[in-house]
Amino acid sequence: MQLNQLQRRTKNKNVKRVGRGGGRGKTSGRGTKGQKARSGHRIRPDVREKLKKLPKLRGYNFNSFAAPAIVINLRSLEVAFSSGDTVNPKVLLERGLIRARKAATLKVKILADGTLTKKLTVSGCTMSASAKEKIEQAGGSVVA
């Protein structure tokens, strides 16, 4: 066998080059105009479209990361404390009225739900105006 007598086992298949004249004219099998008809087209994900439509929230609110205050009512203080006791976040934690949050300072807010008949000294807690009023009516005091 000579080199000029060599033949392929499989027939040579021509790759059809689309859009180079002849065969498939005009749109070259890509439909009509637009993004999908172009080469290297990339369609933006649907999620991105939805995100783009949401309004931007301007500014930076550092307090948005702060943990909300733990709420406790006067009803709970009435049961857990006796007259003359001091109430602060540390004592509330020791008595089991509140639970500690991981890596967060204890912020406690006292609300006026329930009645208070005992004289208590409250410190280190924020409270509603009506709760403060009820504590002072019972003979207690609020230390800021």
LUMMAR-675422 format. One record per atom (N, C-alpha, C): x, y, z; atom name. Coordinates in Angstrom, 3 decimals. Layout:
<zavexs>
c1 X&c2 Y&c3 Z&ketor CA
...
</zavexs>
This chain:
<zavexs>
c1 0.849&c2 -1.183&c3 0.000&ketor N
c1 0.000&c2 0.000&c3 0.000&ketor CA
c1 0.888&c2 1.238&c3 0.000&ketor C
c1 0.565&c2 2.156&c3 -0.868&ketor N
c1 1.304&c2 3.407&c3 -0.982&ketor CA
c1 0.528&c2 4.519&c3 -0.273&ketor C
c1 1.227&c2 5.615&c3 0.033&ketor N
c1 0.590&c2 6.750&c3 0.711&ketor CA
c1 -0.569&c2 7.320&c3 -0.106&ketor C
c1 -0.431&c2 7.313&c3 -1.414&ketor N
c1 -1.490&c2 7.867&c3 -2.242&ketor CA
c1 -2.704&c2 6.962&c3 -2.336&ketor C
c1 -2.592&c2 5.746&c3 -1.771&ketor N
c1 -3.711&c2 4.822&c3 -1.808&ketor CA
c1 -4.481&c2 4.771&c3 -0.470&ketor C
c1 -4.026&c2 5.550&c3 0.538&ketor N
c1 -4.701&c2 5.557&c3 1.849&ketor CA
c1 -6.103&c2 6.127&c3 1.739&ketor C
c1 -7.077&c2 5.520&c3 2.434&ketor N
c1 -8.454&c2 6.008&c3 2.453&ketor CA
c1 -8.985&c2 5.959&c3 3.886&ketor C
c1 -9.917&c2 6.827&c3 4.172&ketor N
c1 -10.534&c2 6.864&c3 5.505&ketor CA
c1 -11.461&c2 5.681&c3 5.683&ketor C
c1 -11.601&c2 5.237&c3 6.932&ketor N
c1 -12.577&c2 4.179&c3 7.212&ketor CA
c1 -13.982&c2 4.762&c3 7.286&ketor C
c1 -14.083&c2 5.989&c3 7.878&ketor N
c1 -15.389&c2 6.652&c3 7.977&ketor CA
c1 -15.400&c2 7.827&c3 7.020&ketor C
c1 -16.580&c2 8.141&c3 6.557&ketor N
c1 -16.733&c2 9.228&c3 5.595&ketor CA
c1 -16.462&c2 10.567&c3 6.278&ketor C
c1 -15.813&c2 11.478&c3 5.614&ketor N
c1 -15.509&c2 12.803&c3 6.148&ketor CA
c1 -16.799&c2 13.607&c3 6.269&ketor C
c1 -17.118&c2 14.065&c3 7.488&ketor N
c1 -18.370&c2 14.788&c3 7.708&ketor CA
c1 -18.074&c2 16.281&c3 7.781&ketor C
c1 -18.755&c2 17.050&c3 6.983&ketor N
c1 -18.575&c2 18.488&c3 6.987&ketor CA
c1 -19.405&c2 19.125&c3 8.103&ketor C
c1 -18.766&c2 19.999&c3 8.893&ketor N
c1 -19.480&c2 20.738&c3 9.938&ketor CA
c1 -20.122&c2 21.941&c3 9.280&ketor C
c1 -21.420&c2 22.112&c3 9.494&ketor N
c1 -22.138&c2 23.208&c3 8.864&ketor CA
c1 -21.889&c2 24.493&c3 9.630&ketor C
c1 -21.286&c2 25.463&c3 8.955&ketor N
c1 -21.028&c2 26.758&c3 9.574&ketor CA
c1 -22.217&c2 27.653&c3 9.302&ketor C
c1 -22.939&c2 27.959&c3 10.380&ketor N
c1 -24.184&c2 28.707&c3 10.247&ketor CA
c1 -23.886&c2 30.197&c3 10.085&ketor C
c1 -24.638&c2 30.850&c3 9.244&ketor N
c1 -24.538&c2 32.297&c3 9.091&ketor CA
c1 -23.364&c2 32.745&c3 8.256&ketor C
c1 -22.842&c2 31.884&c3 7.377&ketor N
c1 -21.706&c2 32.258&c3 6.516&ketor CA
c1 -22.100&c2 32.213&c3 5.033&ketor C
c1 -23.382&c2 32.425&c3 4.775&ketor N
c1 -23.851&c2 32.442&c3 3.395&ketor CA
c1 -24.226&c2 31.060&c3 2.909&ketor C
c1 -25.396&c2 30.956&c3 2.270&ketor N
c1 -25.858&c2 29.672&c3 1.729&ketor CA
c1 -26.388&c2 28.772&c3 2.833&ketor C
c1 -27.207&c2 27.827&c3 2.457&ketor N
c1 -27.719&c2 26.870&c3 3.441&ketor CA
c1 -28.779&c2 27.468&c3 4.347&ketor C
c1 -28.356&c2 28.308&c3 5.209&ketor N
c1 -29.320&c2 28.959&c3 6.112&ketor CA
c1 -29.127&c2 30.471&c3 6.003&ketor C
c1 -29.931&c2 31.081&c3 5.216&ketor N
c1 -29.786&c2 32.515&c3 5.000&ketor CA
c1 -30.441&c2 33.343&c3 6.097&ketor C
c1 -30.359&c2 34.624&c3 5.951&ketor N
c1 -30.959&c2 35.630&c3 6.830&ketor CA
c1 -30.657&c2 35.400&c3 8.304&ketor C
c1 -31.569&c2 34.775&c3 9.072&ketor N
c1 -31.362&c2 34.669&c3 10.519&ketor CA
c1 -30.555&c2 33.455&c3 10.923&ketor C
c1 -30.207&c2 32.595&c3 9.988&ketor N
c1 -29.342&c2 31.440&c3 10.227&ketor CA
c1 -29.859&c2 30.510&c3 11.307&ketor C
c1 -31.155&c2 30.316&c3 11.357&ketor N
c1 -31.737&c2 29.377&c3 12.305&ketor CA
c1 -31.792&c2 29.874&c3 13.740&ketor C
c1 -31.555&c2 31.183&c3 13.935&ketor N
c1 -31.597&c2 31.742&c3 15.292&ketor CA
c1 -32.873&c2 32.533&c3 15.541&ketor C
c1 -33.893&c2 32.280&c3 14.758&ketor N
c1 -35.135&c2 33.013&c3 14.962&ketor CA
c1 -35.008&c2 34.424&c3 14.450&ketor C
c1 -35.533&c2 35.369&c3 15.224&ketor N
c1 -35.503&c2 36.756&c3 14.775&ketor CA
c1 -34.483&c2 37.552&c3 15.580&ketor C
c1 -34.671&c2 38.853&c3 15.678&ketor N
c1 -33.688&c2 39.715&c3 16.328&ketor CA
c1 -33.687&c2 39.568&c3 17.851&ketor C
c1 -32.768&c2 40.217&c3 18.470&ketor N
c1 -32.766&c2 40.274&c3 19.929&ketor CA
c1 -31.566&c2 39.616&c3 20.566&ketor C
c1 -31.586&c2 39.578&c3 21.888&ketor N
c1 -30.451&c2 39.071&c3 22.660&ketor CA
c1 -30.114&c2 37.623&c3 22.330&ketor C
c1 -31.124&c2 36.813&c3 22.154&ketor N
c1 -30.896&c2 35.386&c3 21.917&ketor CA
c1 -30.352&c2 35.121&c3 20.517&ketor C
c1 -30.484&c2 36.060&c3 19.612&ketor N
c1 -29.977&c2 35.886&c3 18.257&ketor CA
c1 -28.491&c2 36.219&c3 18.174&ketor C
c1 -27.936&c2 36.880&c3 19.170&ketor N
c1 -26.537&c2 37.306&c3 19.139&ketor CA
c1 -25.628&c2 36.190&c3 19.637&ketor C
c1 -24.381&c2 36.264&c3 19.254&ketor N
c1 -23.426&c2 35.269&c3 19.750&ketor CA
c1 -22.979&c2 35.674&c3 21.149&ketor C
c1 -22.664&c2 34.685&c3 21.967&ketor N
c1 -22.205&c2 34.957&c3 23.331&ketor CA
c1 -23.271&c2 35.566&c3 24.214&ketor C
c1 -24.535&c2 35.325&c3 23.884&ketor N
c1 -25.607&c2 35.921&c3 24.684&ketor CA
c1 -25.682&c2 35.258&c3 26.040&ketor C
c1 -26.047&c2 36.026&c3 27.050&ketor N
c1 -26.200&c2 35.490&c3 28.401&ketor CA
c1 -27.431&c2 36.133&c3 28.993&ketor C
c1 -28.360&c2 35.308&c3 29.425&ketor N
c1 -29.605&c2 35.832&c3 29.969&ketor CA
c1 -29.454&c2 35.978&c3 31.473&ketor C
c1 -29.825&c2 37.151&c3 31.968&ketor N
c1 -29.720&c2 37.431&c3 33.400&ketor CA
c1 -30.709&c2 36.565&c3 34.177&ketor C
c1 -30.308&c2 35.998&c3 35.314&ketor N
c1 -31.233&c2 35.154&c3 36.085&ketor CA
c1 -32.465&c2 35.921&c3 36.548&ketor C
c1 -33.563&c2 35.212&c3 36.689&ketor N
c1 -34.836&c2 35.817&c3 37.067&ketor CA
c1 -34.764&c2 36.448&c3 38.454&ketor C
c1 -33.979&c2 35.849&c3 39.348&ketor N
c1 -33.857&c2 36.372&c3 40.715&ketor CA
c1 -33.257&c2 37.765&c3 40.677&ketor C
c1 -32.291&c2 37.967&c3 39.795&ketor N
c1 -31.636&c2 39.268&c3 39.687&ketor CA
c1 -32.648&c2 40.328&c3 39.272&ketor C
c1 -33.540&c2 39.976&c3 38.357&ketor N
c1 -34.571&c2 40.920&c3 37.925&ketor CA
c1 -35.429&c2 41.354&c3 39.095&ketor C
c1 -35.816&c2 40.394&c3 39.933&ketor N
c1 -36.657&c2 40.711&c3 41.087&ketor CA
c1 -35.914&c2 41.573&c3 42.089&ketor C
c1 -34.623&c2 41.290&c3 42.286&ketor N
c1 -33.821&c2 42.080&c3 43.221&ketor CA
c1 -33.670&c2 43.517&c3 42.736&ketor C
c1 -33.523&c2 43.680&c3 41.435&ketor N
c1 -33.342&c2 45.013&c3 40.873&ketor CA
c1 -34.592&c2 45.870&c3 41.053&ketor C
c1 -35.758&c2 45.226&c3 41.141&ketor N
c1 -37.009&c2 45.967&c3 41.271&ketor CA
c1 -37.291&c2 46.407&c3 42.707&ketor C
c1 -36.599&c2 45.802&c3 43.679&ketor N
c1 -36.810&c2 46.187&c3 45.077&ketor CA
c1 -36.172&c2 47.548&c3 45.340&ketor C
c1 -36.784&c2 48.375&c3 46.183&ketor N
c1 -36.188&c2 49.684&c3 46.467&ketor CA
c1 -34.951&c2 49.527&c3 47.343&ketor C
c1 -34.009&c2 50.425&c3 47.153&ketor N
c1 -32.806&c2 50.408&c3 47.982&ketor CA
c1 -33.141&c2 51.018&c3 49.331&ketor C
c1 -32.639&c2 50.403&c3 50.392&ketor N
c1 -32.820&c2 50.957&c3 51.730&ketor CA
c1 -31.608&c2 51.833&c3 52.012&ketor C
c1 -31.840&c2 53.121&c3 52.082&ketor N
c1 -30.733&c2 54.056&c3 52.224&ketor CA
c1 -30.257&c2 54.134&c3 53.663&ketor C
c1 -28.989&c2 54.472&c3 53.828&ketor N
c1 -28.433&c2 54.683&c3 55.160&ketor CA
c1 -27.982&c2 53.388&c3 55.810&ketor C
c1 -27.474&c2 53.523&c3 57.015&ketor N
c1 -26.956&c2 52.387&c3 57.766&ketor CA
c1 -27.440&c2 52.522&c3 59.188&ketor C
c1 -28.294&c2 51.610&c3 59.604&ketor N
c1 -28.862&c2 51.671&c3 60.950&ketor CA
c1 -28.126&c2 50.663&c3 61.814&ketor C
c1 -27.217&c2 51.150&c3 62.641&ketor N
c1 -26.407&c2 50.253&c3 63.463&ketor CA
c1 -27.271&c2 49.504&c3 64.470&ketor C
c1 -28.382&c2 50.099&c3 64.909&ketor N
c1 -29.235&c2 49.467&c3 65.910&ketor CA
c1 -30.011&c2 48.274&c3 65.365&ketor C
c1 -29.993&c2 48.104&c3 64.048&ketor N
c1 -30.743&c2 46.994&c3 63.475&ketor CA
c1 -30.148&c2 45.646&c3 63.875&ketor C
c1 -28.863&c2 45.647&c3 64.289&ketor N
c1 -28.215&c2 44.406&c3 64.702&ketor CA
c1 -28.385&c2 44.144&c3 66.194&ketor C
c1 -28.806&c2 45.156&c3 66.932&ketor N
c1 -28.924&c2 45.018&c3 68.387&ketor CA
c1 -30.079&c2 44.087&c3 68.742&ketor C
c1 -29.859&c2 43.282&c3 69.760&ketor N
c1 -30.909&c2 42.361&c3 70.214&ketor CA
c1 -31.999&c2 43.157&c3 70.926&ketor C
c1 -33.265&c2 42.806&c3 70.719&ketor N
c1 -34.330&c2 43.534&c3 71.411&ketor CA
c1 -34.307&c2 43.245&c3 72.909&ketor C
c1 -34.894&c2 44.158&c3 73.663&ketor N
c1 -34.919&c2 43.997&c3 75.117&ketor CA
c1 -35.810&c2 42.821&c3 75.511&ketor C
c1 -35.445&c2 42.174&c3 76.627&ketor N
c1 -36.240&c2 41.076&c3 77.163&ketor CA
c1 -37.379&c2 41.701&c3 77.966&ketor C
c1 -38.589&c2 41.299&c3 77.665&ketor N
c1 -39.768&c2 41.906&c3 78.288&ketor CA
c1 -40.182&c2 41.092&c3 79.518&ketor C
c1 -40.470&c2 41.821&c3 80.594&ketor N
c1 -40.974&c2 41.179&c3 81.807&ketor CA
c1 -42.084&c2 42.065&c3 82.378&ketor C
c1 -43.100&c2 41.444&c3 82.936&ketor N
c1 -44.258&c2 42.181&c3 83.451&ketor CA
c1 -44.205&c2 42.320&c3 84.965&ketor C
c1 -44.958&c2 43.294&c3 85.474&ketor N
c1 -45.028&c2 43.529&c3 86.920&ketor CA
c1 -45.599&c2 42.313&c3 87.647&ketor C
c1 -46.450&c2 41.567&c3 86.976&ketor N
c1 -47.040&c2 40.359&c3 87.554&ketor CA
c1 -45.945&c2 39.385&c3 88.000&ketor C
c1 -44.897&c2 39.230&c3 87.184&ketor N
c1 -43.785&c2 38.334&c3 87.510&ketor CA
c1 -42.958&c2 38.863&c3 88.676&ketor C
c1 -42.785&c2 40.186&c3 88.742&ketor N
c1 -42.029&c2 40.791&c3 89.843&ketor CA
c1 -42.771&c2 40.619&c3 91.168&ketor C
c1 -44.084&c2 40.701&c3 91.127&ketor N
c1 -44.925&c2 40.538&c3 92.318&ketor CA
c1 -44.735&c2 39.149&c3 92.932&ketor C
c1 -44.626&c2 38.142&c3 92.084&ketor N
c1 -44.493&c2 36.759&c3 92.557&ketor CA
c1 -43.077&c2 36.477&c3 93.051&ketor C
c1 -42.059&c2 36.959&c3 92.323&ketor N
c1 -40.679&c2 36.544&c3 92.574&ketor CA
c1 -39.958&c2 37.337&c3 93.656&ketor C
c1 -40.400&c2 38.547&c3 93.946&ketor N
c1 -39.677&c2 39.400&c3 94.885&ketor CA
c1 -40.518&c2 39.702&c3 96.120&ketor C
c1 -39.800&c2 39.963&c3 97.222&ketor N
c1 -40.489&c2 40.394&c3 98.438&ketor CA
c1 -40.248&c2 41.887&c3 98.616&ketor C
c1 -40.967&c2 42.491&c3 99.543&ketor N
c1 -40.896&c2 43.937&c3 99.741&ketor CA
c1 -39.493&c2 44.356&c3 100.176&ketor C
c1 -38.987&c2 45.422&c3 99.568&ketor N
c1 -37.672&c2 45.949&c3 99.913&ketor CA
c1 -36.546&c2 45.420&c3 99.038&ketor C
c1 -36.818&c2 44.489&c3 98.149&ketor N
c1 -35.782&c2 43.929&c3 97.275&ketor CA
c1 -35.414&c2 44.909&c3 96.167&ketor C
c1 -34.208&c2 44.713&c3 95.626&ketor N
c1 -33.794&c2 45.488&c3 94.460&ketor CA
c1 -33.926&c2 44.598&c3 93.218&ketor C
c1 -34.366&c2 45.206&c3 92.159&ketor N
c1 -34.578&c2 44.492&c3 90.898&ketor CA
c1 -33.626&c2 45.071&c3 89.857&ketor C
c1 -32.774&c2 44.224&c3 89.305&ketor N
c1 -31.924&c2 44.607&c3 88.182&ketor CA
c1 -31.729&c2 43.387&c3 87.287&ketor C
c1 -31.182&c2 43.548&c3 86.095&ketor N
c1 -31.064&c2 42.412&c3 85.172&ketor CA
c1 -30.299&c2 41.217&c3 85.753&ketor C
c1 -29.273&c2 41.480&c3 86.544&ketor N
c1 -28.477&c2 40.395&c3 87.121&ketor CA
c1 -29.315&c2 39.560&c3 88.096&ketor C
c1 -30.104&c2 40.238&c3 88.944&ketor N
c1 -30.956&c2 39.544&c3 89.916&ketor CA
c1 -32.063&c2 38.771&c3 89.191&ketor C
c1 -32.629&c2 39.364&c3 88.149&ketor N
c1 -33.668&c2 38.693&c3 87.366&ketor CA
c1 -33.130&c2 37.406&c3 86.735&ketor C
c1 -31.874&c2 37.445&c3 86.293&ketor N
c1 -31.234&c2 36.268&c3 85.709&ketor CA
c1 -31.007&c2 35.185&c3 86.766&ketor C
c1 -30.562&c2 35.595&c3 87.937&ketor N
c1 -30.317&c2 34.644&c3 89.027&ketor CA
c1 -31.600&c2 33.959&c3 89.480&ketor C
c1 -32.686&c2 34.705&c3 89.515&ketor N
c1 -33.968&c2 34.145&c3 89.975&ketor CA
c1 -34.687&c2 33.353&c3 88.879&ketor C
c1 -34.140&c2 33.356&c3 87.680&ketor N
c1 -34.708&c2 32.559&c3 86.588&ketor CA
c1 -35.883&c2 33.210&c3 85.887&ketor C
c1 -36.063&c2 34.509&c3 86.069&ketor N
c1 -37.165&c2 35.206&c3 85.387&ketor CA
c1 -36.832&c2 35.515&c3 83.928&ketor C
c1 -35.554&c2 35.658&c3 83.652&ketor N
c1 -35.120&c2 35.876&c3 82.265&ketor CA
c1 -33.994&c2 34.902&c3 81.957&ketor C
c1 -33.771&c2 34.662&c3 80.664&ketor N
c1 -32.671&c2 33.798&c3 80.235&ketor CA
c1 -31.615&c2 34.647&c3 79.557&ketor C
c1 -30.359&c2 34.275&c3 79.775&ketor N
c1 -29.250&c2 35.016&c3 79.179&ketor CA
c1 -29.173&c2 34.721&c3 77.692&ketor C
c1 -28.825&c2 35.746&c3 76.937&ketor N
c1 -28.615&c2 35.573&c3 75.506&ketor CA
c1 -27.124&c2 35.453&c3 75.255&ketor C
c1 -26.774&c2 34.595&c3 74.329&ketor N
c1 -25.374&c2 34.357&c3 74.026&ketor CA
c1 -24.732&c2 35.625&c3 73.457&ketor C
c1 -23.620&c2 36.023&c3 74.043&ketor N
c1 -22.818&c2 37.175&c3 73.587&ketor CA
c1 -23.639&c2 38.444&c3 73.441&ketor C
c1 -24.532&c2 38.692&c3 74.374&ketor N
c1 -25.324&c2 39.921&c3 74.327&ketor CA
c1 -25.487&c2 40.472&c3 75.743&ketor C
c1 -25.485&c2 41.780&c3 75.843&ketor N
c1 -25.709&c2 42.392&c3 77.147&ketor CA
c1 -27.188&c2 42.267&c3 77.484&ketor C
c1 -27.476&c2 42.140&c3 78.766&ketor N
c1 -28.859&c2 41.978&c3 79.200&ketor CA
c1 -29.576&c2 43.316&c3 79.180&ketor C
c1 -30.555&c2 43.418&c3 78.327&ketor N
c1 -31.419&c2 44.600&c3 78.297&ketor CA
c1 -32.817&c2 44.138&c3 78.659&ketor C
c1 -33.357&c2 44.710&c3 79.724&ketor N
c1 -34.659&c2 44.287&c3 80.229&ketor CA
c1 -35.609&c2 45.467&c3 80.186&ketor C
c1 -36.828&c2 45.207&c3 79.740&ketor N
c1 -37.870&c2 46.235&c3 79.764&ketor CA
c1 -39.023&c2 45.718&c3 80.603&ketor C
c1 -39.456&c2 46.532&c3 81.559&ketor N
c1 -40.554&c2 46.163&c3 82.446&ketor CA
c1 -41.828&c2 46.817&c3 81.936&ketor C
c1 -42.857&c2 45.997&c3 81.782&ketor N
c1 -44.151&c2 46.490&c3 81.328&ketor CA
c1 -45.152&c2 46.419&c3 82.474&ketor C
c1 -46.255&c2 47.148&c3 82.359&ketor N
c1 -47.186&c2 47.347&c3 83.465&ketor CA
c1 -48.301&c2 46.317&c3 83.542&ketor C
c1 -48.138&c2 45.154&c3 82.958&ketor N
c1 -49.190&c2 44.139&c3 83.009&ketor CA
c1 -49.212&c2 43.498&c3 84.395&ketor C
c1 -50.323&c2 43.571&c3 85.071&ketor N
c1 -50.447&c2 43.041&c3 86.433&ketor CA
c1 -50.396&c2 44.167&c3 87.455&ketor C
c1 -50.538&c2 43.769&c3 88.723&ketor N
c1 -50.491&c2 44.765&c3 89.802&ketor CA
c1 -49.274&c2 44.526&c3 90.669&ketor C
c1 -48.823&c2 45.584&c3 91.337&ketor N
c1 -47.668&c2 45.497&c3 92.218&ketor CA
c1 -48.045&c2 46.084&c3 93.570&ketor C
c1 -47.855&c2 45.298&c3 94.630&ketor N
c1 -48.192&c2 45.761&c3 95.987&ketor CA
c1 -46.956&c2 45.877&c3 96.860&ketor C
c1 -45.795&c2 45.446&c3 96.345&ketor N
c1 -44.562&c2 45.439&c3 97.138&ketor CA
c1 -43.672&c2 46.609&c3 96.777&ketor C
c1 -42.904&c2 47.045&c3 97.795&ketor N
c1 -41.998&c2 48.177&c3 97.619&ketor CA
c1 -40.697&c2 47.653&c3 97.023&ketor C
c1 -40.455&c2 47.945&c3 95.747&ketor N
c1 -39.263&c2 47.459&c3 95.052&ketor CA
c1 -38.413&c2 48.617&c3 94.552&ketor C
c1 -37.094&c2 48.394&c3 94.526&ketor N
c1 -36.172&c2 49.368&c3 93.950&ketor CA
c1 -35.674&c2 48.789&c3 92.627&ketor C
c1 -36.010&c2 49.453&c3 91.541&ketor N
c1 -35.673&c2 48.962&c3 90.203&ketor CA
c1 -34.531&c2 49.783&c3 89.632&ketor C
c1 -33.493&c2 49.094&c3 89.149&ketor N
c1 -32.358&c2 49.794&c3 88.534&ketor CA
c1 -31.878&c2 49.019&c3 87.317&ketor C
c1 -31.284&c2 49.722&c3 86.366&ketor N
c1 -30.695&c2 49.089&c3 85.188&ketor CA
c1 -31.691&c2 48.522&c3 84.199&ketor C
c1 -32.952&c2 48.902&c3 84.303&ketor N
c1 -33.989&c2 48.403&c3 83.388&ketor CA
c1 -34.709&c2 49.586&c3 82.761&ketor C
c1 -35.101&c2 49.399&c3 81.517&ketor N
c1 -36.003&c2 50.380&c3 80.907&ketor CA
c1 -37.421&c2 49.943&c3 81.234&ketor C
c1 -38.333&c2 50.879&c3 81.210&ketor N
c1 -39.718&c2 50.511&c3 81.541&ketor CA
c1 -40.692&c2 51.463&c3 80.884&ketor C
c1 -41.919&c2 50.992&c3 80.794&ketor N
c1 -42.976&c2 51.832&c3 80.238&ketor CA
c1 -43.373&c2 52.863&c3 81.302&ketor C
c1 -43.976&c2 53.927&c3 80.848&ketor N
c1 -44.383&c2 55.009&c3 81.765&ketor CA
c1 -45.394&c2 54.498&c3 82.778&ketor C
c1 -46.311&c2 53.642&c3 82.336&ketor N
c1 -47.328&c2 53.127&c3 83.255&ketor CA
c1 -46.717&c2 52.168&c3 84.279&ketor C
c1 -45.678&c2 51.435&c3 83.903&ketor N
c1 -45.004&c2 50.543&c3 84.848&ketor CA
c1 -44.282&c2 51.360&c3 85.910&ketor C
c1 -43.647&c2 52.418&c3 85.498&ketor N
c1 -42.949&c2 53.304&c3 86.433&ketor CA
c1 -43.931&c2 53.909&c3 87.432&ketor C
c1 -45.072&c2 54.302&c3 86.914&ketor N
c1 -46.121&c2 54.888&c3 87.752&ketor CA
c1 -46.613&c2 53.870&c3 88.793&ketor C
c1 -46.824&c2 52.631&c3 88.380&ketor N
c1 -47.312&c2 51.591&c3 89.304&ketor CA
c1 -46.283&c2 51.256&c3 90.379&ketor C
c1 -44.996&c2 51.243&c3 89.993&ketor N
c1 -43.923&c2 50.965&c3 90.960&ketor CA
c1 -43.866&c2 52.066&c3 92.013&ketor C
c1 -43.969&c2 53.310&c3 91.561&ketor N
c1 -43.932&c2 54.440&c3 92.499&ketor CA
c1 -45.181&c2 54.506&c3 93.351&ketor C
c1 -46.324&c2 54.097&c3 92.840&ketor N
c1 -47.562&c2 54.055&c3 93.640&ketor CA
c1 -47.467&c2 53.022&c3 94.759&ketor C
c1 -46.744&c2 51.941&c3 94.498&ketor N
c1 -46.588&c2 50.879&c3 95.505&ketor CA
c1 -45.537&c2 51.261&c3 96.554&ketor C
c1 -44.891&c2 52.425&c3 96.398&ketor N
c1 -43.902&c2 52.878&c3 97.376&ketor CA
c1 -42.476&c2 52.563&c3 96.958&ketor C
c1 -42.297&c2 52.004&c3 95.793&ketor N
c1 -40.963&c2 51.666&c3 95.301&ketor CA
c1 -40.311&c2 52.849&c3 94.598&ketor C
c1 -39.091&c2 52.630&c3 94.144&ketor N
c1 -38.379&c2 53.697&c3 93.458&ketor CA
c1 -37.701&c2 53.156&c3 92.208&ketor C
c1 -37.458&c2 54.066&c3 91.270&ketor N
c1 -36.804&c2 53.724&c3 89.993&ketor CA
c1 -35.513&c2 54.490&c3 89.911&ketor C
c1 -34.391&c2 53.749&c3 89.812&ketor N
c1 -33.078&c2 54.357&c3 89.691&ketor CA
c1 -32.622&c2 54.185&c3 88.239&ketor C
c1 -32.224&c2 55.280&c3 87.637&ketor N
c1 -31.848&c2 55.237&c3 86.209&ketor CA
c1 -30.545&c2 54.583&c3 85.934&ketor C
</zavexs>
